[in-house]
Amino acid sequence: MESAKQEDTRPCDVEWSDPSDDVNRPAHYNTGGLETIELIRLSMSDEEFKGYLKGNILKYVSRYRHKHPSEPKKDLLKAQWYLNKLLEEW
Protein backbone atom coordinates (compact mmCIF):
# COMPACT_ATOMS: atom_id res chain seq x y z
CA MET A 1 0.00 0.00 0.00
CA GLU A 2 1.50 3.30 -1.05
CA SER A 3 1.66 5.91 1.69
CA ALA A 4 0.07 9.29 1.12
CA LYS A 5 2.33 12.31 0.86
CA GLN A 6 2.51 13.97 4.26
CA GLU A 7 1.33 17.51 4.68
CA ASP A 8 3.96 20.10 5.55
CA THR A 9 3.54 20.52 9.31
CA ARG A 10 6.37 22.93 10.01
CA PRO A 11 5.23 25.45 12.62
CA CYS A 12 5.89 28.64 10.71
CA ASP A 13 5.77 30.05 7.21
CA VAL A 14 9.52 30.41 6.76
CA GLU A 15 10.89 28.54 3.76
CA TRP A 16 12.81 25.36 4.71
CA SER A 17 15.95 26.64 3.02
CA ASP A 18 15.88 30.00 4.81
CA PRO A 19 19.15 30.18 6.78
CA SER A 20 17.55 32.51 9.33
CA ASP A 21 14.94 29.88 10.33
CA ASP A 22 16.12 29.02 13.82
CA VAL A 23 12.97 27.02 14.65
CA ASN A 24 12.77 24.53 11.79
CA ARG A 25 16.35 24.35 10.57
CA PRO A 26 18.93 26.15 12.69
CA ALA A 27 22.15 26.55 10.73
CA HIS A 28 24.24 25.30 13.66
CA TYR A 29 22.37 21.96 13.52
CA ASN A 30 23.27 21.34 9.89
CA THR A 31 27.01 21.18 9.56
CA GLY A 32 28.75 18.33 7.82
CA GLY A 33 25.87 17.42 5.49
CA LEU A 34 23.65 15.61 8.00
CA GLU A 35 21.10 17.35 10.18
CA THR A 36 21.65 16.73 13.87
CA ILE A 37 18.10 15.37 14.31
CA GLU A 38 18.85 12.69 11.70
CA LEU A 39 22.12 11.76 13.39
CA ILE A 40 20.26 11.45 16.70
CA ARG A 41 17.55 9.35 15.02
CA LEU A 42 20.11 6.98 13.55
CA SER A 43 21.77 6.48 16.94
CA MET A 44 18.59 5.36 18.75
CA SER A 45 15.93 2.70 18.67
CA ASP A 46 12.40 3.77 17.72
CA GLU A 47 11.29 3.95 21.35
CA GLU A 48 14.39 5.84 22.44
CA PHE A 49 13.85 8.42 19.70
CA LYS A 50 10.20 8.88 20.66
CA GLY A 51 11.35 9.45 24.27
CA TYR A 52 13.90 11.99 23.07
CA LEU A 53 11.21 13.87 21.14
CA LYS A 54 8.83 13.77 24.12
CA GLY A 55 11.56 15.14 26.39
CA ASN A 56 12.17 18.06 24.06
CA ILE A 57 8.45 18.83 23.87
CA LEU A 58 8.29 18.96 27.67
CA LYS A 59 11.45 21.07 27.86
CA TYR A 60 10.24 23.74 25.46
CA VAL A 61 6.70 23.90 26.84
CA SER A 62 7.90 24.15 30.44
CA ARG A 63 10.29 27.02 29.80
CA TYR A 64 8.58 29.08 27.11
CA ARG A 65 7.82 32.00 29.46
CA HIS A 66 11.21 31.97 31.18
CA LYS A 67 14.14 31.48 28.79
CA HIS A 68 13.20 34.21 26.32
CA PRO A 69 10.54 36.32 28.07
CA SER A 70 10.36 38.72 25.12
CA GLU A 71 9.89 35.85 22.62
CA PRO A 72 7.86 33.10 24.34
CA LYS A 73 6.38 31.97 21.04
CA LYS A 74 9.77 30.76 19.82
CA ASP A 75 9.95 27.94 22.38
CA LEU A 76 6.30 27.02 21.72
CA LEU A 77 7.09 26.73 18.00
CA LYS A 78 10.05 24.52 18.84
CA ALA A 79 7.81 22.33 21.02
CA GLN A 80 5.36 22.13 18.12
CA TRP A 81 8.17 21.10 15.77
CA TYR A 82 9.10 18.22 18.08
CA LEU A 83 5.45 17.23 18.46
CA ASN A 84 5.07 17.13 14.68
CA LYS A 85 8.20 15.01 14.46
CA LEU A 86 6.82 12.65 17.12
CA LEU A 87 3.55 12.33 15.20
CA GLU A 88 5.55 11.38 12.09
CA GLU A 89 7.01 8.46 14.05
CA TRP A 90 3.56 6.87 14.48
Residue frames as a rotation matrix with the C-alpha (Angstrom) as fourth column:
MET 1
0.582 0.813 0.000 0.00
0.813 -0.582 0.000 0.00
0.000 0.000 -1.000 0.00
GLU 2
-0.292 -0.706 0.645 1.50
0.680 -0.628 -0.379 3.30
0.673 0.328 0.663 -1.05
SER 3
-0.191 0.188 -0.963 1.66
0.884 -0.393 -0.252 5.91
-0.426 -0.900 -0.091 1.69
ALA 4
0.723 0.524 0.451 0.07
0.656 -0.726 -0.207 9.29
0.219 0.445 -0.868 1.12
LYS 5
-0.279 -0.807 0.520 2.33
0.518 -0.583 -0.626 12.31
0.808 0.095 0.581 0.86
GLN 6
-0.050 0.219 -0.974 2.51
0.988 -0.133 -0.080 13.97
-0.147 -0.967 -0.210 4.26
GLU 7
0.765 0.392 0.510 1.33
0.439 -0.898 0.033 17.51
0.471 0.199 -0.859 4.68
ASP 8
-0.339 -0.881 0.331 3.96
0.344 -0.444 -0.827 20.10
0.875 -0.167 0.454 5.55
THR 9
0.649 0.622 -0.437 3.54
0.582 -0.036 0.813 20.52
0.490 -0.782 -0.385 9.31
ARG 10
-0.502 -0.860 -0.093 6.37
0.755 -0.383 -0.533 22.93
0.423 -0.337 0.841 10.01
PRO 11
-0.006 0.619 -0.785 5.23
0.955 -0.229 -0.188 25.45
-0.296 -0.751 -0.590 12.62
CYS 12
0.082 0.066 -0.994 5.89
0.044 -0.997 -0.063 28.64
-0.996 -0.038 -0.084 10.71
ASP 13
0.892 0.429 0.142 5.77
0.181 -0.051 -0.982 30.05
-0.415 0.902 -0.123 7.21
VAL 14
0.247 -0.880 -0.405 9.52
-0.754 -0.437 0.491 30.41
-0.609 0.184 -0.772 6.76
GLU 15
0.690 -0.055 -0.722 10.89
-0.585 0.545 -0.601 28.54
0.426 0.837 0.344 3.76
TRP 16
0.958 -0.288 0.015 12.81
0.237 0.815 0.529 25.36
-0.164 -0.503 0.848 4.71
SER 17
0.299 -0.906 0.300 15.95
0.881 0.142 -0.451 26.64
0.366 0.400 0.840 3.02
ASP 18
0.672 -0.006 0.740 15.88
-0.106 -0.990 0.089 30.00
0.733 -0.139 -0.666 4.81
PRO 19
-0.208 -0.860 -0.466 19.15
0.465 0.332 -0.821 30.18
0.861 -0.387 0.331 6.78
SER 20
-0.708 -0.039 0.705 17.55
-0.475 -0.712 -0.516 32.51
0.522 -0.701 0.486 9.33
ASP 21
0.378 0.911 -0.165 14.94
-0.521 0.356 0.776 29.88
0.765 -0.207 0.609 10.33
ASP 22
-0.656 -0.722 0.219 16.12
-0.554 0.264 -0.789 29.02
0.512 -0.639 -0.574 13.82
VAL 23
0.031 0.700 0.713 12.97
-0.869 0.371 -0.326 27.02
-0.493 -0.610 0.620 14.65
ASN 24
0.879 0.474 0.048 12.77
-0.372 0.744 -0.555 24.53
-0.299 0.470 0.830 11.79
ARG 25
0.738 -0.660 0.142 16.35
0.618 0.576 -0.535 24.35
0.271 0.483 0.833 10.57
PRO 26
0.852 -0.472 -0.225 18.93
-0.230 -0.725 0.649 26.15
-0.470 -0.501 -0.726 12.69
ALA 27
0.672 -0.634 -0.382 22.15
-0.518 -0.034 -0.854 26.55
0.529 0.772 -0.352 10.73
HIS 28
-0.228 -0.829 0.511 24.24
-0.962 0.112 -0.247 25.30
0.148 -0.548 -0.824 13.66
TYR 29
0.109 0.311 0.944 22.37
-0.464 0.856 -0.228 21.96
-0.879 -0.413 0.238 13.52
ASN 30
0.920 0.245 0.306 23.27
0.157 0.486 -0.860 21.34
-0.359 0.839 0.408 9.89
THR 31
0.326 -0.881 -0.342 27.01
-0.923 -0.376 0.087 21.18
-0.205 0.288 -0.935 9.56
GLY 32
-0.620 -0.674 0.402 28.75
-0.543 0.738 0.401 18.33
-0.567 0.030 -0.823 7.82
GLY 33
-0.753 0.288 -0.591 25.87
-0.531 0.264 0.805 17.42
0.388 0.920 -0.046 5.49
LEU 34
-0.389 0.648 -0.655 23.65
0.544 0.735 0.405 15.61
0.743 -0.199 -0.639 8.00
GLU 35
0.104 0.504 0.858 21.10
-0.495 -0.722 0.484 17.35
0.863 -0.475 0.174 10.18
THR 36
-0.761 -0.451 0.466 21.65
-0.599 0.211 -0.773 16.73
0.251 -0.867 -0.431 13.87
ILE 37
0.054 0.862 0.503 18.10
-0.892 0.268 -0.364 15.37
-0.449 -0.429 0.784 14.31
GLU 38
0.730 0.173 -0.662 18.85
-0.551 0.721 -0.419 12.69
0.405 0.671 0.622 11.70
LEU 39
-0.331 -0.909 -0.253 22.12
-0.390 0.376 -0.841 11.76
0.859 -0.179 -0.479 13.39
ILE 40
-0.608 0.206 0.767 20.26
-0.770 0.083 -0.633 11.45
-0.193 -0.975 0.108 16.70
ARG 41
0.481 0.875 -0.062 17.55
-0.850 0.448 -0.277 9.35
-0.215 0.186 0.959 15.02
LEU 42
0.461 -0.369 -0.807 20.11
-0.448 0.689 -0.571 6.98
0.766 0.624 0.152 13.55
SER 43
-0.596 -0.798 0.088 21.77
-0.433 0.228 -0.872 6.48
0.676 -0.557 -0.482 16.94
MET 44
-0.642 0.442 0.626 18.59
-0.664 0.087 -0.742 5.36
-0.383 -0.893 0.238 18.75
SER 45
-0.806 0.539 0.245 15.93
0.579 0.805 0.131 2.70
-0.126 0.248 -0.961 18.67
ASP 46
-0.350 0.766 0.539 12.40
0.365 -0.418 0.832 3.77
0.863 0.488 -0.133 17.72
GLU 47
0.588 0.629 -0.509 11.29
0.685 -0.053 0.726 3.95
0.430 -0.776 -0.462 21.35
GLU 48
-0.134 -0.717 -0.684 14.39
0.884 -0.399 0.245 5.84
-0.448 -0.572 0.687 22.44
PHE 49
-0.863 -0.196 0.466 13.85
0.440 -0.745 0.501 8.42
0.249 0.637 0.729 19.70
LYS 50
0.094 0.966 0.243 10.20
0.415 -0.260 0.872 8.88
0.905 0.019 -0.425 20.66
GLY 51
0.523 0.029 -0.852 11.35
0.851 -0.079 0.519 9.45
-0.052 -0.996 -0.066 24.27
TYR 52
-0.589 -0.794 -0.148 13.90
0.750 -0.606 0.266 11.99
-0.301 0.046 0.953 23.07
LEU 53
-0.615 0.438 0.656 11.21
0.314 -0.627 0.713 13.87
0.724 0.644 0.248 21.14
LYS 54
0.471 0.831 -0.296 8.83
0.580 -0.039 0.814 13.77
0.665 -0.555 -0.500 24.12
GLY 55
0.125 -0.524 -0.843 11.56
0.937 -0.216 0.273 15.14
-0.325 -0.824 0.464 26.39
ASN 56
-0.859 -0.468 0.208 12.17
0.512 -0.784 0.350 18.06
-0.001 0.407 0.913 24.06
ILE 57
-0.140 0.893 0.427 8.45
0.361 -0.356 0.862 18.83
0.922 0.275 -0.272 23.87
LEU 58
0.618 0.375 -0.691 8.29
0.750 -0.018 0.661 18.96
0.236 -0.927 -0.292 27.67
LYS 59
-0.302 -0.838 -0.455 11.45
0.886 -0.422 0.190 21.07
-0.351 -0.346 0.870 27.86
TYR 60
-0.861 -0.092 0.500 10.24
0.363 -0.799 0.480 23.74
0.355 0.594 0.721 25.46
VAL 61
0.126 0.974 0.189 6.70
0.340 -0.221 0.914 23.90
0.932 -0.051 -0.359 26.84
SER 62
0.510 0.096 -0.855 7.90
0.853 0.072 0.517 24.15
0.111 -0.993 -0.045 30.44
ARG 63
-0.246 -0.737 -0.629 10.29
0.771 -0.543 0.334 27.02
-0.587 -0.403 0.702 29.80
TYR 64
-0.113 0.154 0.982 8.58
0.926 -0.343 0.160 29.08
0.361 0.927 -0.104 27.11
ARG 65
0.824 0.463 0.326 7.82
0.324 -0.858 0.399 32.00
0.465 -0.223 -0.857 29.46
HIS 66
0.858 -0.463 -0.223 11.21
0.151 -0.187 0.971 31.97
-0.491 -0.867 -0.090 31.18
LYS 67
0.064 -0.931 0.360 14.14
0.831 0.250 0.497 31.48
-0.552 0.267 0.790 28.79
HIS 68
-0.855 -0.254 0.452 13.20
0.485 -0.699 0.525 34.21
0.182 0.668 0.721 26.32
PRO 69
-0.363 0.783 -0.506 10.54
0.603 -0.217 -0.768 36.32
-0.711 -0.583 -0.394 28.07
SER 70
-0.293 0.235 -0.927 10.36
-0.500 -0.864 -0.061 38.72
-0.815 0.445 0.371 25.12
GLU 71
-0.346 0.130 -0.929 9.89
-0.894 0.254 0.368 35.85
0.284 0.958 0.029 22.62
PRO 72
-0.323 0.205 0.924 7.86
-0.595 0.715 -0.366 33.10
-0.736 -0.668 -0.109 24.34
LYS 73
0.702 0.675 -0.226 6.38
-0.580 0.358 -0.732 31.97
-0.413 0.645 0.643 21.04
LYS 74
0.073 -0.764 -0.641 9.77
-0.915 0.204 -0.347 30.76
0.396 0.612 -0.684 19.82
ASP 75
-0.829 -0.389 0.402 9.95
-0.537 0.758 -0.372 27.94
-0.160 -0.524 -0.837 22.38
LEU 76
0.035 0.907 0.419 6.30
-0.361 0.403 -0.841 27.02
-0.932 -0.122 0.341 21.72
LEU 77
0.641 0.124 -0.757 7.09
-0.767 0.064 -0.639 26.73
-0.031 0.990 0.136 18.00
LYS 78
-0.449 -0.853 -0.265 10.05
-0.812 0.513 -0.278 24.52
0.374 0.091 -0.923 18.84
ALA 79
-0.605 0.323 0.727 7.81
-0.388 0.678 -0.624 22.33
-0.695 -0.660 -0.285 21.02
GLN 80
0.512 0.842 -0.170 5.36
-0.516 0.143 -0.845 22.13
-0.687 0.520 0.507 18.12
TRP 81
0.184 -0.542 -0.820 8.17
-0.932 0.170 -0.321 21.10
0.313 0.823 -0.474 15.77
TYR 82
-0.827 -0.535 0.175 9.10
-0.560 0.754 -0.344 18.22
0.052 -0.382 -0.923 18.08
LEU 83
-0.218 0.841 0.495 5.45
-0.332 0.413 -0.848 17.23
-0.918 -0.349 0.189 18.46
ASN 84
0.613 0.402 -0.681 5.07
-0.751 0.028 -0.660 17.13
-0.246 0.915 0.319 14.68
LYS 85
-0.277 -0.808 -0.520 8.20
-0.846 0.462 -0.267 15.01
0.456 0.366 -0.811 14.46
LEU 86
-0.787 0.051 0.615 6.82
-0.406 0.708 -0.578 12.65
-0.465 -0.705 -0.536 17.12
LEU 87
0.279 0.959 0.058 3.55
-0.476 0.191 -0.859 12.33
-0.834 0.212 0.509 15.20
GLU 88
0.319 -0.256 -0.913 5.55
-0.923 0.134 -0.360 11.38
0.214 0.957 -0.194 12.09
GLU 89
-0.718 -0.690 0.094 7.01
-0.686 0.679 -0.261 8.46
0.117 -0.252 -0.961 14.05
TRP 90
-0.318 0.688 0.652 3.56
-0.262 0.597 -0.758 6.87
-0.911 -0.412 -0.010 14.48
